[in-house]
Amino acid sequence: MTIRYKSDTFDLTTTNLTTILTCPSDATIIVKSLQASHKAASNINIDAYVRKSGGSDVEISHAELNKSFINMVVSSLNMEASDILKIQADTSNAITGVVSYALIDRSQENG
């Protein structure tokens, strides 16, 4: 088992629900933070969702930003194999951010 500490950035260029992180099928992810930053002149609503493997999208966080930033994962978020983290804003080209996480790779395990 290997633990890798990683981060990925995102830029929401659309108002569509956008995948920002997918847990590999041979791993587990512990999300430490989901920082979202507002770069527009008006209030923006932003929502974060998780889709469990084979399930539907479940809203886990909501915020209204006005030239500010927020951590949308307050404590931590455990993601299992094939879970997907998504984000959506009601205005395009207004939200950027970073998701920081620990990737626990189980691909080298025996049995």
PEMOBEL-V847295 format. One record per helix or strand of 3 or more residues. SS is the DSSP state (@ for helix, = for strand). FROM is the first residue (numbers start at 0). LEN is the number of residues. Records with the same first field share a line. If there is no record, write none. Layout:
SS: FROM-LEN ; FROM-LEN
This chain:
=: 1-11 ; 17-5 ; 26-12 ; 43-8 ; 56-9 ; 68-3 ; 76-3 ; 83-6 ; 94-11
